[in-house]
Structures are given as structure tokens and as C-alpha cells.
Amino acid sequence: MAPTVSLVAMPWALADRPSIQLAALKAYLQHHAPGTVQVRAHHPYLNLAADLGFSLYQSIAAKSWIGEALYAPLLFPDRRAAAAKLVNRHWRSPPVFPFARVEQALTDRRRLDPLLDSLAGSALVGFTVCFAQLTASLYLAAELKRRNPRVPVVFGGSMVCEAMGQSLLSAFPQVDFVVNGEGEQPLAALIDRLLDSRPVTETPIPGLFYRTPAGTVAGGGRQQLDRLDSLPIPDYQDFFNDLKACPPLAHGIVQLLVEGSRGCWWHRTAGNGRQRACRFCNLNLQWNGYRAKEPERLAGEIAELSRRHRSPKVALVDNTLPPGNGDRLFAEIEKIGRTLHLFAELRVPVSEGQMRGMRRAGVEQVQVGIEALGSRLLNRMGKGTRAIDNIAAMKWCEQFGIENQSNLLLGFPGSDEQDVAETLRVLDYVSIYRPLRPVRFWLGEGSPIHADPNRFGLRAVRNHRWYRSLFPAAVADQLTLMVKDYRGDQGRQRRLWQPVKRRLEQWRADYLAVTRTHPLKPVLGYSDGGDFLVVHRRTSAADQQQAFRLAGRSRAIYLECREPKKISELQARFCPVSATQLMEFLDDLCNKRILIKDHDRVLSLAVDEDIRRFCRGLNPNR
């Protein structure tokens, strides 16, 4: 019988979706050496979610500090009080956090012992370690080593890249190897080496940290696939088998995860070492460069996984969609001819036609890389985008009924009163759209700003102080961990962005009130009458509705601004209108807040209320 390789995803992975890391690795290992090993993917987070109840489990999983703090005392009992304090700091949902109930579930031997028995006989046990999975994985690895000290344990994932993985290997003897970056090839090479009884130290494996006989950590580097199209389709069968064993969860609709690319095409490093990247972002720690699957291949993968697992819910887990191929991708997905409920992450600019194509393919939720509503601040963040393109994306989401789950980043180091004032100005215009979610800036290991802190006025960069609630001080100081503390302008930034935070809260309340009063209608929409159009502004008060009528050339100019448009291009398009007349007209529309101006560009804000907006551009022969 072939030896077993066990792969594990610990809490607090979200319980309504499988681990794409385990599924991708399992499929690759079985494809790489068919019949050489059996691969079993374990999802113990499902059992825990069934024990705790789906709602409580998901609430914990959404707060990574809480998830890490709950397992910390199982590793270090002296951290119990400090960890409980950290949980209470982050748990803001009534009722009081149920510590006794959760602790009992985490240590339930009826659940742990069968899992440990299964893992202890493996030829290798691999853990995927992402947010909120570090202390849980370390705990289970320690329990496994007590059961069988000889079983090799390997960690991989975003939380153990580069210096984080090296320091982890130095501090925790229950971990034998750490995959650095992409996992398929290093893990396959490690398994081959172990099965052949050849030491890893004989010839280092690129992409793998290991211990030398002297106990020091060696290795590293990266090993990546050239073409993602060469990967087999992820194998989620073990997840669905585990799900069937959890009756409280078995009847939910699972969101399947699909990977179309790795890395980010915007994130590049020049020959001089300077980076073109979003300066706060560290989502690309695992990858060098950018690679994407062909649209036809990705659409086929979506179709097959949806058919195989009887689920229409699919999330594209890419950091961003591939440039240039987005239209082809969604055209191919539309050809599948099935109802799908898709999630995707986007970079602007995105046109009305592109968003229409996404919606027709089944995209219902997006996260757009908005982050800021002022072009000056976007430039400081390294986004490479304009505020008006962000606003256009918000508009198209509203027009096509796509839930916009995008963030507004507050407190970016060095932002100032001018950035806050510009943000507040734009908020007065965009509050007609679904509210953005406020997210406070945090400094992440490996981000461009972390690599060059002096440029942004950051000093004394170190692990976040809350890690000392999880680990003894000597251990916490030895580790390199994901979230950083620093000295700088944090206090000033909190005070500076308070008006924006309050305005976002008001925006959410106002938007909810208006959409409850006018279900299925936009807050600001227009009806086109052919030679005139009417812009409707709806409010929660029946006596405060507004209507603006534009006829003839005024209508034509407004429709010309459906996409961000340079004012100089408008002047050329409507040349009988003088520059003064045009600017007076545009300023009047801005004062009515039905059009916005961003430097040399303008954008009309009302969305098309005609049901045919979904159908325009359809190929009648398809």
C-alpha cells in the first residue's frame, strides 16, 4: 500500500468553503507521482464549526487576533490571561464571549484523538498556515509529535514566507520543514527525498527551509511553475467527505474557490530594486512575478468544479484579474450556460461594458482595489489609479446590481489634512452608492512600506505588541511575524481620520434608509427619453425627492460623461459650445451633485435605470 501524505487546514479557515491550498496540492501530488503516495486532505475546522455552531465559528474566524488568541494558551498555558484579554478587546458582538464553551470544543479529545491517530501514521504531514491558523497549527503539530515524534511536519503558506518561516523553524521543534513561497514543486521534491530515505541536507531543495544537523536553519529560495495551465484541477473531494460527517453543516451551499492567477501584474520590481506596487500590500509574499491561466482553461475549471460538487457559488481567489484577458474570461464563463454566483477582485479602471460582461457571466460580488477617494493619496499609496476611476467602478456596481465589498483605507502614514478634506468632499458625491467598508492601515511583513519605513516616517518597526499575548516575550521577540508595530504618526492619523470614519457610519445609515424606502431603485438614476433625460435623486423622506431634466445638447453632454472623460475631449466633441459655457454647465451639474470633477476629468454619477442595460452588447447569434 502506498504511504500516505496528510495535508491539514486548521481553524480558523472559513467553514463555508474548502481549502484551495490543500485541494491544489493534493491534485498536484497525485498528478506528479500517480500511485507513489496516497494524499488525504483533512479539514478539522469543519468539526469545530459543527461543535460551536456555524454563526459563532464564522464570527471568530472573521477576527484573526481572536482566533490566534484562543489556541495560544494550549501552546503556552501562562498566556491564558493575556490571551483572554486580547479576545475581549476584539470581541464586540453581544453576548459576552463564551470562553468555557470554546475551550471545551478546542480540547475535545473525541475530535482530536481520531485526527491524531490518522496523522500519526503518515509519511509526512503538511499544514497550510494563513491568517488565524498559526497557533492552531503549532498546537496540533506539537500534539502530533507527542503521538509520533518521527513523523515529518512541514508548514507552508502566507504566514511562513521568508523570514517568518525561518524564525518559526528556529523557535518550534515540532516543525521540521517550511515551504517558502509556492508549494507544489518543493513539497513534491521533499516527499520524493523522504521516500528515498535521502537527507534533505544532501542537496538543498529550492523553496524549502530545513534544519542542519547542527540545528541551524538553512535553505530557502523559491521554486515556481512556469505555467499555471499545467496544474490539474483542484481536488476538493476530501472536503466534501469531511463535510458529510458534520450534519449541522452538510446542507449549506459551499462556495468553491478557483485560482486564475498568482501574484499581481501591478506589483513589479525594477532592475534598480525599486518597486512598483501598492505600498501597503503584502499579498504577494508567496509569488515572484505574475502568471495567469488562459481564460478558456479557467472557465472550463469553473464549469467542471461547479458540476462536480453541485454548487453554483464560486469565488475567484486571485489578487486581481489578469489585464487584457478579463473580457475573454467572462465571455467564456457566460458560454457555460449555467446560473453562477461569482465573486472576483478587480483593479480599476473597469468600463461599463466590462462590468456588464461580468454581471452577465454571474458576478454578484466584487472587491475593487479602491482604498482611497483622492488621487493625491492614491499616488502616495502607489496604487497607480485615479479617484475618478474608483468612483466609476462604484457606479457600475450600482448600475448592474453587483455587491461592492470594497474598502476605504484610513490612516495611511503621511496622509494629511488635504487628503482628509478631499475624501470628505468626494464622499458627498458617492454616498449615492453602496457604502465602502472602513479599514484602518496596518503594517504587514514584506510590504513595500515595511521594506522602506524611513520614507514614510516609520521608526522602531517590530512585531506587533499583541503577539506577546500569544507567545512568551522571549519567543515573540525571536519570531518574525506578520503584523508590525512601529513609531510614527499613528495617533495623529487616528485623530485626523475621525471625521471620515463618522461620515462612513452616516453613509451606511443613510443608504440603508433610502434603499429600504425605494427597493430595487438606485439612489441616483436616470431615465432617457431620447431627446431628453430625467435624473432622479431619491431620499428616505417622500417630500425631499429631486428630479433634474436635461434636454438636447445638455443630455448629450451628460451621457458622454458616462465613463470618465477629459474636459478637453468634451470641448472638442461639442465644439459649438464655448469653453466658458461648458465649464459653467459642468460646474452646475457638480453643484447638483449629479456629476463629479477630478482634476481634468468628469464623470456623470446617475446610473441607467433602463432594464435593457443588462442586454446591450449581446451577440444575437450566440
C-alpha positions as CSV (number, residue, x, y, z in Angstrom):
1,M,0.0,0.0,0.0
2,A,1.4,3.4,-0.9
3,P,2.4,5.7,2.0
4,T,0.0,8.5,3.0
5,V,0.8,12.2,2.8
6,S,-1.6,14.1,5.0
7,L,-2.5,17.7,4.4
8,V,-4.2,19.8,7.1
9,A,-6.1,23.1,7.2
10,M,-6.7,24.1,10.8
11,P,-9.2,26.6,12.3
12,W,-10.0,29.3,11.7
13,A,-10.5,28.8,7.9
14,L,-14.0,29.9,7.0
15,A,-16.4,27.0,7.3
16,D,-18.4,27.6,4.2
17,R,-15.6,27.0,1.8
18,P,-12.9,24.4,1.2
19,S,-9.1,25.0,1.4
20,I,-7.9,25.7,-2.1
21,Q,-4.3,25.2,-0.8
22,L,-5.0,21.6,0.2
23,A,-7.0,20.8,-2.9
24,A,-4.4,22.2,-5.3
25,L,-1.5,20.4,-3.5
26,K,-3.4,17.1,-3.4
27,A,-4.2,17.3,-7.1
28,Y,-0.6,18.2,-8.0
29,L,1.0,15.5,-5.8
30,Q,-1.3,12.8,-7.2
31,H,-0.6,14.0,-10.8
32,H,3.1,14.3,-10.1
33,A,3.7,10.8,-9.0
34,P,0.5,8.7,-9.5
35,G,0.4,5.6,-7.3
36,T,3.5,6.6,-5.4
37,V,1.6,8.2,-2.4
38,Q,-1.9,8.5,-1.2
39,V,-2.9,12.1,-0.3
40,R,-5.5,12.8,2.3
41,A,-6.7,16.4,3.0
42,H,-8.0,17.0,6.5
43,H,-10.3,19.9,7.4
44,P,-10.7,19.8,11.2
45,Y,-12.2,23.3,11.1
46,L,-15.4,21.7,9.9
47,N,-15.8,19.6,13.0
48,L,-15.1,22.6,15.2
49,A,-17.6,24.7,13.3
50,A,-20.2,22.0,13.8
51,D,-19.5,21.8,17.6
52,L,-19.6,25.6,18.1
53,G,-22.3,26.4,15.7
54,F,-21.8,28.0,12.3
55,S,-22.6,31.5,13.3
56,L,-20.2,31.6,16.3
57,Y,-17.4,29.9,14.4
58,Q,-17.6,32.3,11.5
59,S,-17.7,35.3,13.8
60,I,-14.4,34.1,15.4
61,A,-12.9,33.3,12.0
62,A,-13.5,36.9,10.9
63,K,-11.2,38.2,13.7
64,S,-7.8,36.8,13.2
65,W,-6.4,38.0,16.6
66,I,-9.3,36.2,18.4
67,G,-8.6,33.0,16.5
68,E,-4.9,33.1,17.3
69,A,-5.5,34.0,20.9
70,L,-7.9,31.1,21.5
71,Y,-5.2,28.4,20.7
72,A,-2.3,30.3,22.3
73,P,-2.9,29.0,25.9
74,L,-2.9,25.4,24.6
75,L,0.7,26.1,23.4
76,F,1.7,28.3,26.4
77,P,-0.6,27.9,29.4
78,D,1.0,31.0,31.0
79,R,-0.6,33.1,28.2
80,R,-4.1,32.3,29.3
81,A,-4.9,35.6,31.0
82,A,-3.2,37.7,28.4
83,A,-4.9,35.8,25.5
84,A,-8.3,36.2,27.1
85,K,-7.8,39.9,27.5
86,L,-6.9,40.1,23.8
87,V,-10.1,38.2,22.9
88,N,-12.2,40.6,24.9
89,R,-10.6,43.5,23.3
90,H,-11.6,42.3,19.8
91,W,-15.0,40.7,20.6
92,R,-17.5,43.4,20.2
93,S,-20.6,41.3,19.5
94,P,-23.0,40.5,22.3
95,P,-23.3,38.4,24.3
96,V,-20.1,38.0,26.4
97,F,-17.6,35.7,24.7
98,P,-18.3,32.1,25.6
99,F,-14.8,31.1,26.7
100,A,-15.7,27.9,28.5
101,R,-17.7,26.6,25.6
102,V,-15.0,27.4,23.1
103,E,-12.1,26.0,25.2
104,Q,-14.0,22.7,25.7
105,A,-14.5,22.4,22.0
106,L,-10.8,23.1,21.2
107,T,-9.6,20.4,23.5
108,D,-12.3,17.8,22.9
109,R,-10.4,14.5,22.7
110,R,-13.3,12.8,20.9
111,R,-12.5,15.1,18.0
112,L,-8.7,15.4,18.4
113,D,-7.7,11.8,19.0
114,P,-9.1,10.2,15.8
115,L,-7.4,13.0,13.8
116,L,-4.1,12.5,15.6
117,D,-4.3,8.7,15.1
118,S,-4.8,9.3,11.4
119,L,-2.0,11.8,11.1
120,A,0.5,9.8,13.2
121,G,0.8,7.0,10.6
122,S,1.6,9.4,7.7
123,A,4.8,9.6,5.8
124,L,4.5,13.4,6.0
125,V,2.1,15.9,7.4
126,G,1.8,19.3,5.8
127,F,-0.1,22.3,7.3
128,T,-1.3,25.3,5.3
129,V,-0.8,28.4,7.5
130,C,-2.7,31.6,6.6
131,F,-4.3,34.2,8.8
132,A,-5.7,32.9,12.1
133,Q,-4.1,29.5,11.6
134,L,-0.7,29.9,13.1
135,T,-1.2,29.0,16.8
136,A,-3.8,26.3,15.9
137,S,-1.3,24.6,13.5
138,L,1.6,24.8,16.1
139,Y,-0.7,23.3,18.7
140,L,-1.7,20.3,16.5
141,A,1.8,19.8,15.3
142,A,3.0,19.6,18.9
143,E,0.3,17.1,19.8
144,L,1.2,15.1,16.7
145,K,4.9,14.9,17.7
146,R,3.9,13.6,21.1
147,R,2.0,10.9,19.4
148,N,4.7,10.1,16.9
149,P,8.0,12.1,17.1
150,R,9.3,10.6,13.9
151,V,6.6,11.9,11.5
152,P,7.9,14.8,9.4
153,V,5.9,18.0,9.8
154,V,6.1,20.8,7.1
155,F,4.5,24.2,7.3
156,G,3.7,26.4,4.2
157,G,1.5,29.4,3.4
158,S,1.4,33.1,3.5
159,M,2.2,33.3,7.3
160,V,5.5,31.4,7.0
161,C,7.2,33.0,4.0
162,E,10.8,34.1,4.0
163,A,12.0,35.4,7.5
164,M,8.7,34.4,9.1
165,G,9.3,30.8,8.1
166,Q,13.0,30.8,9.1
167,S,12.2,32.2,12.6
168,L,9.4,29.7,13.1
169,L,11.7,26.8,12.3
170,S,14.2,28.1,14.8
171,A,11.7,28.5,17.6
172,F,9.4,25.5,17.3
173,P,10.9,22.0,17.3
174,Q,7.5,20.4,16.3
175,V,8.1,21.9,12.8
176,D,10.7,20.1,10.6
177,F,10.4,22.0,7.3
178,V,8.9,25.2,5.9
179,V,8.0,25.7,2.3
180,N,9.0,29.1,1.2
181,G,6.6,30.5,-1.4
182,E,4.8,28.3,-3.9
183,G,4.3,24.8,-2.6
184,E,3.8,22.3,-5.4
185,Q,7.3,21.6,-6.5
186,P,9.2,22.0,-3.2
187,L,6.7,19.7,-1.4
188,A,6.8,17.1,-4.2
189,A,10.6,17.1,-4.1
190,L,10.6,16.8,-0.3
191,I,8.3,13.8,-0.4
192,D,10.5,12.1,-3.1
193,R,13.6,12.7,-0.9
194,L,11.9,11.3,2.2
195,L,10.6,8.2,0.4
196,D,14.0,7.5,-1.0
197,S,15.5,8.0,2.6
198,R,17.9,10.6,1.3
199,P,18.6,13.5,3.6
200,V,17.4,17.0,2.6
201,T,20.9,18.3,3.5
202,E,22.4,16.3,0.7
203,T,21.3,18.7,-2.0
204,P,19.1,21.6,-0.8
205,I,15.6,21.8,-2.3
206,P,14.9,25.3,-3.7
207,G,11.9,26.7,-1.8
208,L,12.4,24.8,1.4
209,F,13.8,25.8,4.8
210,Y,15.2,22.9,6.9
211,R,17.4,22.3,9.9
212,T,21.0,21.2,9.6
213,P,22.5,18.5,11.8
214,A,23.9,21.4,13.9
215,G,20.3,22.7,14.5
216,T,20.7,25.8,12.4
217,V,18.1,26.8,9.7
218,A,19.3,26.6,6.1
219,G,17.7,26.6,2.7
220,G,15.2,29.0,1.2
221,G,14.9,30.4,-2.3
222,R,11.9,29.9,-4.5
223,Q,10.7,27.2,-6.9
224,Q,7.7,28.1,-9.2
225,L,5.8,26.6,-12.0
226,D,6.3,28.3,-15.4
227,R,2.7,27.8,-16.5
228,L,-0.4,27.6,-14.3
229,D,-2.3,25.9,-17.1
230,S,-0.2,22.8,-16.4
231,L,-1.8,22.4,-13.0
232,P,-4.6,19.8,-12.5
233,I,-8.0,20.9,-11.3
234,P,-8.1,21.2,-7.5
235,D,-9.3,18.1,-5.8
236,Y,-12.0,19.0,-3.2
237,Q,-13.4,15.5,-2.6
238,D,-11.9,15.1,0.9
239,F,-13.5,18.4,1.9
240,F,-16.9,17.2,0.8
241,N,-16.4,13.8,2.5
242,D,-15.5,15.6,5.8
243,L,-18.5,17.9,5.3
244,K,-20.9,14.9,5.1
245,A,-19.5,13.8,8.5
246,C,-20.7,17.1,10.0
247,P,-24.5,17.0,9.8
248,P,-25.0,20.6,11.2
249,L,-23.1,21.9,8.2
250,A,-23.9,19.4,5.5
251,H,-26.9,21.2,4.0
252,G,-25.2,24.6,3.4
253,I,-24.2,25.7,-0.1
254,V,-20.4,25.7,-0.3
255,Q,-18.5,28.4,-2.1
256,L,-15.9,26.8,-4.3
257,L,-12.6,28.5,-4.7
258,V,-10.9,28.8,-8.1
259,E,-7.5,30.3,-8.9
260,G,-6.9,32.0,-12.2
261,S,-3.6,33.7,-11.4
262,R,-0.8,34.0,-8.9
263,G,0.9,37.2,-7.9
264,C,-0.1,40.7,-9.1
265,W,0.7,42.2,-12.5
266,W,0.9,45.7,-11.0
267,H,3.5,44.6,-8.4
268,R,6.9,44.7,-10.1
269,T,10.5,45.2,-9.1
270,A,12.7,47.2,-11.4
271,G,16.4,46.5,-12.1
272,N,17.4,49.1,-9.5
273,G,15.4,47.4,-6.8
274,R,12.6,50.0,-6.7
275,Q,9.1,48.5,-6.6
276,R,6.0,49.5,-8.5
277,A,3.4,48.3,-6.1
278,C,0.6,49.2,-3.7
279,R,2.8,50.2,-0.8
280,F,0.7,48.8,1.9
281,C,0.2,45.4,0.2
282,N,1.9,42.2,1.2
283,L,-0.4,39.8,-0.5
284,N,2.3,38.6,-2.9
285,L,4.8,37.3,-0.4
286,Q,4.5,33.8,-1.8
287,W,5.0,34.6,-5.5
288,N,7.7,36.0,-7.8
289,G,6.2,37.8,-10.7
290,Y,2.7,37.2,-12.2
291,R,1.3,34.2,-14.0
292,A,-2.3,33.5,-15.2
293,K,-4.3,30.7,-16.7
294,E,-5.8,31.1,-20.1
295,P,-9.4,32.2,-20.0
296,E,-10.7,29.1,-21.7
297,R,-8.9,26.9,-19.2
298,L,-10.2,28.8,-16.2
299,A,-13.8,28.9,-17.5
300,G,-13.6,25.1,-18.0
301,E,-12.3,24.6,-14.5
302,I,-15.2,26.7,-13.1
303,A,-17.7,24.6,-15.1
304,E,-16.2,21.3,-14.0
305,L,-16.0,22.1,-10.3
306,S,-19.5,23.5,-10.2
307,R,-20.8,20.4,-11.9
308,R,-18.8,18.0,-9.9
309,H,-19.7,19.5,-6.5
310,R,-23.2,20.7,-7.3
311,S,-22.6,24.3,-6.3
312,P,-23.2,27.5,-8.3
313,K,-21.2,29.6,-5.8
314,V,-17.6,30.3,-7.0
315,A,-15.0,32.8,-5.8
316,L,-12.0,33.7,-7.9
317,V,-9.2,34.0,-5.3
318,D,-6.8,35.9,-7.5
319,N,-5.4,39.1,-6.0
320,T,-6.6,40.8,-9.2
321,L,-8.0,39.7,-12.6
322,P,-5.5,39.4,-15.5
323,P,-5.1,42.5,-17.6
324,G,-6.4,42.3,-21.1
325,N,-8.0,38.9,-20.7
326,G,-10.9,39.8,-18.4
327,D,-13.3,40.3,-21.3
328,R,-12.4,36.9,-22.8
329,L,-12.7,35.2,-19.4
330,F,-16.2,36.4,-18.7
331,A,-17.3,35.8,-22.2
332,E,-16.1,32.2,-21.8
333,I,-17.8,31.8,-18.4
334,E,-21.1,33.1,-19.9
335,K,-20.8,30.4,-22.5
336,I,-21.1,27.8,-19.8
337,G,-24.8,28.5,-19.9
338,R,-25.5,27.9,-16.2
339,T,-26.5,30.1,-13.3
340,L,-23.4,31.0,-11.3
341,H,-22.9,33.3,-8.3
342,L,-19.4,34.6,-8.7
343,F,-17.0,36.8,-6.6
344,A,-13.9,38.5,-8.0
345,E,-11.3,41.1,-7.1
346,L,-10.7,43.9,-9.5
347,R,-8.3,46.7,-10.3
348,V,-9.6,49.9,-11.9
349,P,-10.2,51.2,-14.5
350,V,-13.1,49.0,-15.5
351,S,-15.5,50.1,-18.1
352,E,-19.3,49.9,-18.2
353,G,-19.1,47.2,-20.9
354,Q,-16.6,45.1,-18.9
355,M,-18.8,45.3,-15.8
356,R,-21.9,44.4,-17.8
357,G,-20.0,41.3,-19.2
358,M,-19.1,40.3,-15.6
359,R,-22.6,40.6,-14.5
360,R,-24.0,38.6,-17.4
361,A,-21.4,35.9,-16.6
362,G,-22.7,35.7,-13.0
363,V,-20.5,38.1,-11.0
364,E,-22.6,39.2,-8.0
365,Q,-19.9,40.4,-5.6
366,V,-16.7,42.2,-6.2
367,Q,-13.9,43.7,-4.1
368,V,-12.4,46.6,-6.1
369,G,-8.9,47.9,-5.0
370,I,-10.3,51.3,-4.1
371,E,-8.5,52.1,-0.8
372,A,-8.8,55.9,-1.3
373,L,-11.1,58.5,-2.9
374,G,-8.4,61.2,-3.6
375,S,-6.0,60.9,-6.5
376,R,-3.2,62.6,-4.4
377,L,-3.5,59.9,-1.7
378,L,-3.8,57.1,-4.3
379,N,-0.5,58.3,-5.7
380,R,1.2,58.2,-2.3
381,M,-0.1,54.7,-1.8
382,G,1.4,53.6,-5.1
383,K,-1.9,52.5,-6.5
384,G,-1.4,53.7,-10.0
385,T,-5.1,54.6,-10.2
386,R,-7.2,57.8,-10.2
387,A,-10.1,58.6,-7.8
388,I,-12.5,59.1,-10.7
389,D,-11.9,55.5,-11.9
390,N,-12.7,54.3,-8.4
391,I,-15.9,56.2,-8.5
392,A,-16.8,54.8,-11.9
393,A,-16.4,51.3,-10.6
394,M,-18.7,52.1,-7.7
395,K,-21.2,53.4,-10.2
396,W,-21.1,50.3,-12.4
397,C,-21.6,48.1,-9.4
398,E,-24.7,50.1,-8.5
399,Q,-26.0,50.0,-12.1
400,F,-25.6,46.3,-12.6
401,G,-26.7,45.2,-9.1
402,I,-23.2,43.9,-8.1
403,E,-22.5,44.0,-4.3
404,N,-19.4,46.2,-3.9
405,Q,-17.4,44.9,-0.9
406,S,-14.5,47.4,-1.3
407,N,-12.6,49.1,1.4
408,L,-11.6,52.6,2.3
409,L,-8.1,52.6,3.9
410,L,-7.9,55.1,6.8
411,G,-4.7,56.4,8.4
412,F,-2.1,55.7,5.7
413,P,1.2,57.0,7.1
414,G,1.9,60.6,6.0
415,S,-1.6,61.3,4.8
416,D,-2.7,64.8,5.8
417,E,-5.5,67.4,6.2
418,Q,-5.6,67.8,2.4
419,D,-6.2,64.1,1.9
420,V,-9.0,64.1,4.5
421,A,-10.6,67.1,3.1
422,E,-10.6,65.6,-0.4
423,T,-12.0,62.4,0.9
424,L,-14.8,64.2,2.7
425,R,-15.6,66.2,-0.5
426,V,-15.8,63.1,-2.6
427,L,-18.0,61.3,0.0
428,D,-20.6,63.9,-0.5
429,Y,-20.9,62.8,-4.1
430,V,-20.5,59.0,-3.8
431,S,-22.9,58.4,-0.9
432,I,-25.5,57.5,-3.6
433,Y,-23.7,54.2,-4.0
434,R,-23.2,51.2,-1.7
435,P,-21.0,52.2,1.3
436,L,-17.3,51.4,1.4
437,R,-16.0,49.5,4.4
438,P,-13.6,51.4,6.7
439,V,-10.3,49.6,7.2
440,R,-7.5,51.0,9.4
441,F,-4.0,50.8,8.0
442,W,-1.8,48.1,9.4
443,L,1.8,47.4,8.6
444,G,2.5,44.0,7.2
445,E,5.7,42.0,6.9
446,G,7.2,42.2,3.5
447,S,5.1,45.1,2.2
448,P,6.9,47.9,0.3
449,I,6.3,50.3,3.1
450,H,7.8,47.8,5.6
451,A,10.8,47.4,3.3
452,D,11.4,51.2,3.3
453,P,9.9,52.5,6.5
454,N,12.0,55.7,6.7
455,R,10.4,57.0,3.5
456,F,7.1,57.1,5.3
457,G,8.4,58.3,8.7
458,L,8.2,54.9,10.4
459,R,10.7,54.1,13.2
460,A,11.4,51.2,15.5
461,V,9.5,48.7,13.4
462,R,8.9,45.4,15.3
463,N,6.4,42.6,15.8
464,H,3.0,43.9,17.0
465,R,2.8,44.1,20.8
466,W,-0.3,41.9,20.8
467,Y,1.9,38.9,19.8
468,R,3.2,39.0,23.4
469,S,-0.3,38.0,24.4
470,L,0.1,34.8,22.3
471,F,3.7,33.9,22.9
472,P,6.1,34.4,25.9
473,A,8.1,37.6,25.4
474,A,11.4,35.6,24.6
475,V,9.6,33.6,21.9
476,A,7.7,36.6,20.4
477,D,10.9,38.6,20.1
478,Q,12.7,35.6,18.4
479,L,10.0,35.3,15.7
480,T,9.4,37.4,12.6
481,L,5.6,37.8,12.4
482,M,3.1,39.2,10.0
483,V,1.6,42.3,11.7
484,K,4.0,45.0,12.8
485,D,4.1,47.8,15.3
486,Y,6.0,51.0,14.7
487,R,6.6,54.5,15.9
488,G,5.3,57.2,13.7
489,D,2.2,59.3,13.3
490,Q,-0.4,56.6,14.4
491,G,-2.0,58.8,17.0
492,R,-2.2,61.8,14.6
493,Q,-3.7,59.6,11.9
494,R,-6.4,58.3,14.2
495,R,-7.5,61.8,15.1
496,L,-7.1,63.1,11.5
497,W,-9.4,60.4,10.0
498,Q,-12.1,60.5,12.7
499,P,-14.4,62.8,10.6
500,V,-14.2,60.3,7.7
501,K,-15.0,57.4,10.0
502,R,-18.0,59.2,11.3
503,R,-19.1,60.2,7.7
504,L,-18.8,56.5,6.7
505,E,-21.1,55.5,9.6
506,Q,-23.6,58.1,8.5
507,W,-23.3,57.0,4.9
508,R,-24.2,53.4,5.8
509,A,-27.2,54.5,7.8
510,D,-28.5,56.9,5.1
511,Y,-28.0,54.4,2.3
512,L,-29.9,51.7,4.2
513,A,-32.8,54.1,4.9
514,V,-33.1,55.2,1.3
515,T,-32.9,51.7,-0.2
516,R,-35.5,50.4,2.3
517,T,-37.8,53.2,1.2
518,H,-37.1,52.6,-2.5
519,P,-36.3,48.9,-3.0
520,L,-34.9,47.9,-6.4
521,K,-34.3,51.6,-7.3
522,P,-31.0,53.4,-7.3
523,V,-30.5,56.5,-5.1
524,L,-29.4,58.5,-8.1
525,G,-30.6,57.2,-11.5
526,Y,-31.7,58.5,-14.9
527,S,-34.4,57.7,-17.4
528,D,-33.5,58.5,-21.0
529,G,-36.4,59.9,-23.2
530,G,-34.4,60.0,-26.4
531,D,-34.1,63.8,-26.7
532,F,-34.2,64.4,-23.0
533,L,-33.4,62.6,-19.8
534,V,-34.5,62.9,-16.2
535,V,-32.1,62.4,-13.3
536,H,-33.9,61.1,-10.2
537,R,-32.5,61.6,-6.7
538,R,-34.3,59.5,-4.1
539,T,-34.3,60.0,-0.3
540,S,-35.8,58.3,2.7
541,A,-38.2,61.3,3.0
542,A,-41.0,61.3,0.5
543,D,-41.2,65.1,0.3
544,Q,-37.5,65.5,-0.5
545,Q,-37.2,63.7,-3.8
546,Q,-35.4,65.6,-6.6
547,A,-35.6,65.5,-10.4
548,F,-33.4,67.2,-13.0
549,R,-34.3,67.4,-16.6
550,L,-31.6,67.7,-19.3
551,A,-32.6,68.1,-23.0
552,G,-30.8,68.3,-26.3
553,R,-27.1,69.2,-26.0
554,S,-27.3,69.1,-22.2
555,R,-28.5,65.5,-22.4
556,A,-25.8,64.6,-24.9
557,I,-23.0,66.0,-22.8
558,Y,-24.2,64.2,-19.7
559,L,-24.4,60.9,-21.5
560,E,-20.9,61.5,-23.0
561,C,-19.6,61.6,-19.4
562,R,-21.0,58.1,-18.5
563,E,-17.3,57.0,-18.5
564,P,-14.5,59.3,-17.1
565,K,-14.0,61.9,-19.8
566,K,-11.3,64.5,-20.2
567,I,-12.8,68.0,-20.3
568,S,-10.6,68.8,-23.3
569,E,-12.3,65.9,-25.2
570,L,-15.7,67.2,-24.3
571,Q,-14.7,70.6,-25.7
572,A,-13.6,69.0,-28.9
573,R,-16.7,66.9,-29.2
574,F,-19.1,69.8,-28.6
575,C,-17.1,72.5,-30.3
576,P,-20.0,74.9,-30.9
577,V,-20.1,75.3,-27.1
578,S,-17.5,77.7,-25.8
579,A,-15.1,76.7,-23.1
580,T,-16.7,79.1,-20.6
581,Q,-20.2,77.8,-21.3
582,L,-19.1,74.2,-21.0
583,M,-17.4,74.8,-17.7
584,E,-20.4,76.7,-16.3
585,F,-22.6,73.8,-17.3
586,L,-20.3,71.2,-15.8
587,D,-20.0,73.3,-12.6
588,D,-23.8,73.5,-12.3
589,L,-24.0,69.7,-12.6
590,C,-21.3,69.3,-9.9
591,N,-23.2,71.7,-7.6
592,K,-26.3,69.5,-8.1
593,R,-24.0,66.5,-7.2
594,I,-25.0,64.6,-10.3
595,L,-21.6,64.9,-11.9
596,I,-18.1,64.9,-10.3
597,K,-14.9,66.6,-11.4
598,D,-11.4,65.1,-10.7
599,H,-8.7,67.4,-12.0
600,D,-9.1,67.4,-15.8
601,R,-11.8,64.7,-15.9
602,V,-15.5,64.5,-15.2
603,L,-18.0,61.6,-14.7
604,S,-21.7,61.6,-14.6
605,L,-23.0,59.9,-11.4
606,A,-26.5,58.8,-12.2
607,V,-27.0,55.1,-13.2
608,D,-29.1,53.9,-16.1
609,E,-32.5,52.6,-14.8
610,D,-33.4,51.0,-18.1
611,I,-33.7,47.2,-17.7
612,R,-32.1,46.9,-21.2
613,R,-28.8,48.0,-19.6
614,F,-28.1,44.3,-18.9
615,C,-28.8,43.3,-22.6
616,R,-26.8,45.9,-24.5
617,G,-23.9,44.4,-26.4
618,L,-25.3,40.9,-26.5
619,N,-24.4,38.9,-29.6
620,P,-27.8,38.0,-31.2
621,N,-26.2,34.9,-32.8
622,R,-24.9,33.5,-29.6
